[in-house]
Amino acid sequence: MGKGRLIRSIWRFLKKHWLAAVALGCIAGLVIGVNPSKLATVLHKIDWRVALLMVPVTVATYILRGTAWWLGLRKIGERITLIRCLGVEFAGQVMIFLPMGDLARVAMARRADKSGPGAGTVAGTIAFQELIFLTLVGLGVLPRLFIRPGVVILVAIMTIAHVGIFTILLWKRAYQWALHTVERIHFLRRFDTQLRQLQPTFVELFRSATLVPILVLNVASVLLTYLLFYLAVAALGATQVGFVTAAFVLALSYILAALSFLPGGLGVFEGLLTVLMIANGVPAAVGAAASLIYRGYNDVLMAMLGALAGIAVRKAPARRSSRTSRTRSSRATDPKV
C-alpha cells in the first residue's frame, strides 16, 4: 500500500513538472552517454585559475544585461534605481528554469514604483531585452557561416523568424491581427491587457536614443557570454578550440535549443554543445564537461547569487515602508509641525 502511494505521488509530480523531468533526463542521458568516470576525470583536471576568472566574467555579463534593461525601464517611466534593477535582474535568475520564469521580474520591479507603468509594459521591456540579447547571440555563427554550408539554411530560417517577430511587434496592424488570433485561445485571454501594452512598449524602446545604448550594452554582454564558454573550454585544456569556434558552437546551440521549448533549453542545450564540440575535434567527455561548466556558471552560480539578491530586493520595500511610517509618526507627534 505504501509503495502504491509513493508511485502515485511520483506520477503526480512528473505530470505537474514534466518539462523539468524531461530536461533532467536529458542531462542524465548525456552524463551516462559520455561515461561518468571519463567525465569525472576531465573535471578533476580543470584549471582552477581559469575557473576563478569565469566568476567575474559571469557577473559582468549580467550587470551589462541588467543595465540595458534598466535603460528600457527608465524610458517607459518606471522609477527604479540601477542598483535595485540589477538586484531584480540577478534575483530573476532563480526562476530561469521555470516556464515564463523571466516574468517573475515584473512584480519585483514594480515594487519600486507601484504607481508606475502597468505590468504589461514592464513585461514588454523584459521581452524586448531578451529578444535583443538572443538575436545578438545568434550572430556568433556568422564568422563560420560559409565554412559550414549546412548552417546557412538554418540561419536563414532563424533570421526570417526574428525579422517576422520584430515586424509584428513594431507594425501596429500586424500586431492587432496577431492579437486577435491569440485571443481565440481561451487560456491566453487572461493576459489581454498585458498583451495590448506589449506593442506600444516595443515601439517606444525602438527609438534610436534608447535602442543604441541598449544595443551597445547587449553587444558587450554577448561578447562576454562567448568568452565565458571559451574559458570553460580552455579550463579543460582544449586548446584546439579558438574564440571564434567557441562563439560559433555556443551561438548555434542557443539557436537550436530554442526550438525545444524546454525552460532554458535545459538538457537539449548541453547535448547540442557536446555534439558540436565533438564535430570540432574535441573528445565527448571534454565537450560534455565544458557544457556543464558553462551551465554551472551561467545559470547555477547566477541562481545562487540571485537567491541572495532576492532577499535584499524583498527587504528593501519593507525598510522603506518602515522609514516612511516612522517619519509620519514623528511628524504627527512633533509640536512644531
C-alpha positions, 0 to 999 in steps of 0.5 A, a space after each residue: 500500500 505504501 509503495 502504491 502511494 509513493 508511485 502515485 505521488 511520483 506520477 503526480 509530480 512528473 505530470 505537474 513538472 514534466 518539462 523539468 523531468 524531461 530536461 533532467 533526463 536529458 542531462 542524465 542521458 548525456 552524463 551516462 552517454 559520455 561515461 561518468 568516470 571519463 567525465 569525472 576525470 576531465 573535471 578533476 583536471 580543470 584549471 582552477 585559475 581559469 575557473 576563478 576568472 569565469 566568476 567575474 566574467 559571469 557577473 559582468 555579463 549580467 550587470 551589462 544585461 541588467 543595465 540595458 534593461 534598466 535603460 528600457 525601464 527608465 524610458 517607459 517611466 518606471 522609477 527604479 534605481 540601477 542598483 535595485 534593477 540589477 538586484 531584480 535582474 540577478 534575483 530573476 535568475 532563480 526562476 530561469 528554469 521555470 516556464 515564463 520564469 523571466 516574468 517573475 521580474 515584473 512584480 519585483 520591479 514594480 515594487 519600486 514604483 507601484 504607481 508606475 507603468 502597468 505590468 504589461 509594459 514592464 513585461 514588454 521591456 523584459 521581452 524586448 531585452 531578451 529578444 535583443 540579447 538572443 538575436 545578438 547571440 545568434 550572430 556568433 555563427 556568422 564568422 563560420 557561416 560559409 565554412 559550414 554550408 549546412 548552417 546557412 539554411 538554418 540561419 536563414 530560417 532563424 533570421 526570417 523568424 526574428 525579422 517576422 517577430 520584430 515586424 509584428 511587434 513594431 507594425 501596429 496592424 500586424 500586431 492587432 491581427 496577431 492579437 486577435 488570433 491569440 485571443 481565440 485561445 481561451 487560456 491566453 485571454 487572461 493576459 489581454 491587457 498585458 498583451 495590448 501594452 506589449 506593442 506600444 512598449 516595443 515601439 517606444 524602446 525602438 527609438 534610436 536614443 534608447 535602442 543604441 545604448 541598449 544595443 551597445 550594452 547587449 553587444 558587450 554582454 554577448 561578447 562576454 557570454 562567448 568568452 565565458 564558454 571559451 574559458 570553460 573550454 580552455 579550463 579543460 585544456 582544449 586548446 584546439 578550440 579558438 574564440 571564434 569556434 567557441 562563439 560559433 558552437 555556443 551561438 548555434 546551440 542557443 539557436 537550436 535549443 530554442 526550438 525545444 521549448 524546454 525552460 532554458 533549453 535545459 538538457 537539449 542545450 548541453 547535448 547540442 554543445 557536446 555534439 558540436 564540440 565533438 564535430 570540432 575535434 574535441 573528445 565527448 567527455 571534454 565537450 560534455 564537461 565544458 557544457 556543464 561548466 558553462 551551465 554551472 556558471 551561467 545559470 547555477 552560480 547566477 541562481 545562487 547569487 540571485 537567491 541572495 539578491 532576492 532577499 535584499 530586493 524583498 527587504 528593501 520595500 519593507 525598510 522603506 515602508 518602515 522609514 516612511 511610517 516612522 517619519 509620519 509618526 514623528 511628524 504627527 507627534 512633533 509640536 512644531 509641525 
